[in-house]
Amino acid sequence: MDLEHHHQAVLPRRLFLRRVGRYAVAAFLLVSISWGIGILGYRFLEHMSWIDAILNSAMILGGMGPVNPLQTDSGKLFASFYALFSGIVFLISVGVLVIPIFHRILHQFHVEKGKEKDD
């Protein structure tokens, strides 16, 4: 983890924004890989066209639900597991995005509290 220790000073804004960018890229990669899994699952298990597989995968991953009715049992099983997986991916992605922000807020409180003790 690349977060500063509580004995270290608060990271300068430029470096903090770079950190936020790295975490955003990690969240984007997680969502992109998850989207790819959904696309391939709908394409090969439900025999959807590529565009329908992209759409259904995006809708499930975004929490909206499927667009096309499912025809095969394997497609229905995949969709049920993919929906559960997508909910977890959503929560993890949001967590990854807020980690640096939450850490900075807590770190600033810790630094300010330390300054009050020194005075």
Sequence and secondary structure as in RCSB ss.txt:
>XXXX:A:sequence
MDLEHHHQAVLPRRLFLRRVGRYAVAAFLLVSISWGIGILGYRFLEHMSWIDAILNSAMILGGMGPVNPLQTDSG
KLFASFYALFSGIVFLISVGVLVIPIFHRILHQFHVEKGKEKDD
>XXXX:A:secstr
     TTS    HHHHHHHHHHHHHHHHHHHHHHHHHHHHHHHHHS   HHHHHHHHHHHHTTS  SS   SHHH
HHHHHHHHHHHHHHHHHHHHHHHHHHHHHHHHHHHHHHHHHHH 
